[in-house]
Amino acid sequence: MALNVDSVRAKFPALRAGAGFINAAVDEVVFGASTTQLLRNLSYALRFAPGDEIVVSAIDHEANIAPWVDLAERQGLVLKWWKPAAGTDPRLLSGDLETLLSPSTRLVTCTHASNILGTITDVKAIAAAAHGVGALVCVDGVGYAPHRPIDVKALGVDFYAFSWYKAYGPHIAMLYASCRAQTHMKSLGHFFNPSVTLADKLGLSAASYEPCQGKHHVTIYGVASPASNLRVATVSFTVENWKPKDLVVAVEAETTYAIRWGAFYSNRLVRDTLGLDEQGVVRVSMAHYNTLDEVIGLIRALEMVIAKS
């Protein structure tokens, strides 16, 4: 059989699998190299008029900030920053968003789950508020996809992007654009870049744990609750009298645990909202394959290292 026929037959099952994973139609999804690239491409595909307004979350990963800042500059748009109150538990709330919306609002961007805080955003409420003034909604789902099922139709969003490798798939990403939203876009190509076939089923499950919760010398950022409707199992914290880098280095030198430090490309959140320096936070990223024993072991390892200081 001709190679081109084989490739087409391999490609469309992958699209169907990807679309089905988020309850989208096949013609509403596209694959790309990364979420960063897809959101950047989307920013070039959208066309607004000078003076139109866009609302951008200030606590997102930079992948869902920089393209919109550049879009505003290119097209002469009014950029409104959606900035939660500073503190250890900043949240993107629909009530706060409503104060930024106007008849001129064309786009609202936000995260579904913060890659620093683990906090889940009520995207459905945000989409409803934005649609109330006729605006489109673009959501970064990278921090959410490994932990919860995604239903873009139930959420009511216009654009949704995430990386498959974060959800235990191949190292590619996917962007959803609703049929309605596609009418606002100018195509950047005939179709899309070739992709590898995805498995028909990718399971998602997660348990949220709060390591170190209640320790007086530890500050945990985000929702102070393990409730599954409020956060995912991404936990960031700082420890009194410890630099995040030094703590991570010490833990990894004395144990088999792998944890990380920094701002994780959410510099605006870490610097402006959490009020931290360039070292950022210590982040523990858990998923469905981590056990309660591993979490308890990590807490003990942290206590051991801190006690030695």
C-alpha positions as CSV (number, residue, x, y, z in Angstrom):
1,M,0.0,0.0,0.0
2,A,1.3,3.5,-0.8
3,L,3.1,5.2,2.1
4,N,0.9,8.3,1.9
5,V,-2.2,6.1,2.5
6,D,-0.6,4.5,5.5
7,S,0.4,7.8,7.0
8,V,-3.2,9.2,6.6
9,R,-4.6,6.1,8.2
10,A,-2.2,6.4,11.1
11,K,-2.8,10.1,11.6
12,F,-6.6,10.3,11.9
13,P,-6.9,7.6,14.6
14,A,-4.4,9.8,16.6
15,L,-6.6,12.8,16.1
16,R,-9.7,10.9,17.1
17,A,-8.0,9.6,20.2
18,G,-6.8,13.1,21.2
19,A,-10.1,14.7,20.5
20,G,-12.0,12.1,22.4
21,F,-9.7,12.6,25.4
22,I,-11.1,16.1,25.9
23,N,-14.6,15.6,24.4
24,A,-13.9,17.6,21.3
25,A,-14.6,17.0,17.6
26,V,-11.7,15.9,15.4
27,D,-11.8,19.1,13.4
28,E,-11.4,21.1,16.6
29,V,-7.9,19.8,17.6
30,V,-4.4,20.1,16.3
31,F,-1.1,18.7,17.4
32,G,2.1,20.6,17.8
33,A,5.6,20.4,19.3
34,S,4.7,22.0,22.6
35,T,2.0,24.1,24.4
36,T,4.4,27.0,24.2
37,Q,4.5,26.8,20.4
38,L,0.8,26.2,20.0
39,L,-0.2,29.2,22.1
40,R,2.3,31.3,20.2
41,N,0.9,30.2,16.9
42,L,-2.6,30.9,18.2
43,S,-1.6,34.4,19.0
44,Y,-0.6,35.0,15.4
45,A,-3.8,33.4,14.1
46,L,-6.2,35.7,16.0
47,R,-7.2,39.1,14.6
48,F,-8.6,41.9,16.7
49,A,-9.0,45.6,16.1
50,P,-6.8,48.4,17.6
51,G,-8.3,49.4,20.9
52,D,-9.8,46.1,21.6
53,E,-9.1,44.7,25.1
54,I,-7.6,41.4,26.3
55,V,-7.4,40.2,29.9
56,V,-4.3,38.2,30.8
57,S,-3.7,36.3,34.1
58,A,-0.6,37.5,35.8
59,I,0.0,34.2,37.6
60,D,0.2,31.8,34.7
61,H,3.1,30.0,33.2
62,E,4.9,32.4,30.8
63,A,3.7,30.3,27.8
64,N,0.3,31.7,28.4
65,I,1.4,35.2,29.0
66,A,4.2,36.2,26.6
67,P,2.2,35.5,23.4
68,W,-0.6,37.8,24.5
69,V,1.7,40.6,25.6
70,D,3.2,40.4,22.1
71,L,-0.2,40.2,20.5
72,A,-1.3,43.4,22.3
73,E,1.8,45.2,21.1
74,R,1.4,44.0,17.5
75,Q,-2.2,44.8,17.1
76,G,-2.5,47.9,19.3
77,L,-4.7,46.2,21.9
78,V,-5.4,47.3,25.5
79,L,-3.8,44.7,27.8
80,K,-5.5,44.4,31.2
81,W,-3.6,42.4,33.8
82,W,-5.7,40.0,36.0
83,K,-3.8,40.1,39.3
84,P,-5.0,38.3,42.3
85,A,-4.2,39.8,45.7
86,A,-0.7,39.2,46.9
87,G,-0.2,36.5,49.5
88,T,0.3,32.7,49.8
89,D,-3.0,31.7,48.3
90,P,-3.7,33.8,45.1
91,R,-6.7,32.7,43.1
92,L,-8.2,33.6,39.7
93,L,-11.8,34.3,40.6
94,S,-14.6,35.0,38.2
95,G,-15.8,37.8,40.5
96,D,-12.5,39.6,40.1
97,L,-12.5,39.0,36.4
98,E,-15.9,40.7,36.0
99,T,-14.4,44.0,37.1
100,L,-12.0,43.9,34.2
101,L,-14.5,42.9,31.5
102,S,-16.1,45.4,29.2
103,P,-18.0,45.4,25.8
104,S,-14.5,45.8,24.3
105,T,-13.0,42.6,25.8
106,R,-12.1,40.2,23.1
107,L,-10.0,37.6,24.9
108,V,-9.4,36.2,28.4
109,T,-6.5,33.9,29.3
110,C,-5.9,31.8,32.4
111,T,-4.5,28.6,33.7
112,H,-6.7,25.6,34.7
113,A,-4.3,24.5,37.5
114,S,-1.3,26.5,38.6
115,N,2.1,24.8,38.0
116,I,3.3,26.4,41.2
117,L,0.3,26.5,43.5
118,G,-1.6,23.4,42.3
119,T,-4.7,25.5,42.7
120,I,-7.6,24.6,40.4
121,T,-9.3,27.5,38.6
122,D,-13.1,27.5,38.1
123,V,-12.7,27.7,34.3
124,K,-16.4,27.1,33.7
125,A,-17.4,30.2,35.7
126,I,-14.7,32.2,34.0
127,A,-15.8,31.2,30.6
128,A,-19.4,32.1,31.4
129,A,-18.3,35.6,32.6
130,A,-16.2,36.2,29.5
131,H,-18.8,35.0,27.1
132,G,-21.2,37.4,28.8
133,V,-19.4,40.2,27.0
134,G,-18.6,38.2,23.9
135,A,-15.0,37.5,24.7
136,L,-13.1,34.3,23.8
137,V,-11.4,32.2,26.6
138,C,-8.0,30.5,26.3
139,V,-6.9,28.1,28.9
140,D,-3.5,26.5,29.7
141,G,-4.3,23.0,30.8
142,V,-0.7,21.7,31.2
143,G,-0.9,21.6,35.0
144,Y,-4.3,20.1,35.1
145,A,-4.2,17.4,32.4
146,P,-2.1,14.8,34.4
147,H,-4.5,14.9,37.4
148,R,-8.2,15.2,36.2
149,P,-10.3,14.4,33.2
150,I,-10.9,17.2,30.7
151,D,-14.3,18.0,29.0
152,V,-13.9,21.2,27.0
153,K,-17.6,21.2,26.1
154,A,-18.6,21.2,29.8
155,L,-16.1,23.9,30.6
156,G,-17.4,26.1,27.7
157,V,-13.9,27.3,26.7
158,D,-12.9,28.4,23.3
159,F,-9.2,27.4,23.3
160,Y,-7.5,24.8,25.5
161,A,-3.9,23.6,25.3
162,F,-1.9,21.0,27.1
163,S,1.2,18.8,26.6
164,W,0.7,15.0,26.1
165,Y,4.0,14.2,27.7
166,K,2.6,15.7,30.9
167,A,-0.3,13.2,30.7
168,Y,1.9,10.2,30.0
169,G,1.8,10.4,26.3
170,P,4.4,11.2,23.5
171,H,6.3,14.5,23.6
172,I,3.8,16.5,21.6
173,A,1.1,19.0,22.6
174,M,-2.5,19.6,21.5
175,L,-4.6,22.7,21.1
176,Y,-8.4,22.7,21.1
177,A,-10.2,25.5,19.2
178,S,-14.0,25.4,19.2
179,C,-15.8,25.7,15.9
180,R,-17.1,29.1,17.0
181,A,-13.6,30.3,17.9
182,Q,-12.2,29.2,14.6
183,T,-14.2,31.9,12.9
184,H,-12.0,34.5,14.6
185,M,-8.7,32.9,13.3
186,K,-6.6,33.2,10.2
187,S,-5.0,30.0,9.2
188,L,-1.2,29.8,9.5
189,G,-1.0,26.7,7.2
190,H,-2.9,24.3,5.1
191,F,-3.5,21.8,7.9
192,F,-1.1,20.9,10.7
193,N,2.3,19.4,11.3
194,P,2.6,15.6,11.1
195,S,2.3,13.7,14.4
196,V,2.7,10.2,15.8
197,T,-0.2,8.1,16.6
198,L,-1.6,8.4,20.2
199,A,-2.9,5.5,22.2
200,D,-6.7,5.2,22.2
201,K,-6.9,5.5,25.9
202,L,-4.8,7.4,28.3
203,G,-5.8,7.1,32.0
204,L,-5.8,10.0,34.3
205,S,-6.0,9.8,38.1
206,A,-4.3,11.5,41.0
207,A,-4.3,11.9,44.7
208,S,-3.5,15.2,46.3
209,Y,-1.4,15.3,49.4
210,E,-0.1,18.2,51.5
211,P,3.5,17.4,52.6
212,C,4.6,19.4,55.5
213,Q,1.2,20.8,56.2
214,G,1.1,22.2,59.7
215,K,4.8,22.5,60.1
216,H,5.4,26.0,61.6
217,H,8.6,26.7,59.7
218,V,7.1,25.7,56.3
219,T,5.0,28.0,54.1
220,I,2.9,26.1,51.5
221,Y,1.6,28.2,48.6
222,G,-1.9,27.7,47.2
223,V,-5.1,26.3,48.6
224,A,-4.4,24.9,52.2
225,S,-6.6,21.9,51.5
226,P,-6.2,18.5,49.8
227,A,-9.7,18.7,48.4
228,S,-9.6,17.3,44.9
229,N,-12.0,20.0,43.5
230,L,-9.6,22.7,44.7
231,R,-6.1,21.6,43.8
232,V,-4.0,19.0,42.1
233,A,-1.0,17.2,43.5
234,T,1.5,19.9,42.7
235,V,2.8,21.4,46.0
236,S,5.2,24.3,46.3
237,F,6.6,25.6,49.6
238,T,9.5,27.5,51.3
239,V,11.2,26.7,54.6
240,E,12.3,29.4,57.0
241,N,16.0,30.1,56.9
242,W,16.6,27.9,53.9
243,K,17.2,28.9,50.3
244,P,15.1,26.6,48.0
245,K,18.1,25.6,46.0
246,D,20.1,24.6,49.1
247,L,17.2,22.6,50.5
248,V,16.7,20.7,47.2
249,V,20.4,20.0,46.8
250,A,20.6,18.7,50.4
251,V,17.6,16.5,50.1
252,E,18.8,14.9,46.8
253,A,22.3,14.4,48.2
254,E,21.0,12.4,51.2
255,T,18.0,10.7,49.8
256,T,16.6,9.1,46.6
257,Y,13.9,11.7,46.2
258,A,13.9,14.1,43.2
259,I,12.4,17.5,43.9
260,R,12.9,20.9,42.2
261,W,13.4,24.6,43.0
262,G,12.8,27.8,41.0
263,A,10.0,29.8,39.4
264,F,9.2,27.2,36.7
265,Y,8.5,29.9,34.1
266,S,5.9,31.5,36.3
267,N,8.1,34.4,37.2
268,R,5.4,36.9,37.6
269,L,3.5,34.8,40.0
270,V,6.5,34.0,42.1
271,R,8.0,37.5,42.1
272,D,5.0,39.8,42.0
273,T,2.2,37.9,43.8
274,L,4.0,35.5,46.2
275,G,6.7,38.1,46.8
276,L,9.6,35.7,46.6
277,D,13.2,36.2,45.2
278,E,14.8,34.6,42.2
279,Q,15.1,31.2,43.9
280,G,11.4,30.8,44.0
281,V,9.9,27.8,45.7
282,V,10.6,24.1,46.4
283,R,8.2,22.2,44.2
284,V,7.0,18.6,44.7
285,S,5.2,17.2,41.7
286,M,3.1,14.1,42.3
287,A,0.9,12.0,40.1
288,H,-1.3,8.8,40.2
289,Y,1.8,6.5,40.5
290,N,3.1,8.0,43.7
291,T,2.1,6.3,46.9
292,L,1.2,7.6,50.3
293,D,4.3,5.8,51.7
294,E,6.4,7.9,49.3
295,V,4.8,11.1,50.4
296,I,5.4,10.2,54.1
297,G,9.0,9.3,53.2
298,L,9.6,12.6,51.6
299,I,8.2,14.5,54.6
300,R,10.6,12.5,56.8
301,A,13.5,13.2,54.5
302,L,12.7,16.9,54.6
303,E,12.5,16.9,58.4
304,M,15.8,15.0,58.6
305,V,17.6,17.5,56.4
306,I,16.1,20.5,58.0
307,A,16.9,19.2,61.5
308,K,20.6,19.0,60.6
309,S,20.9,22.7,59.7
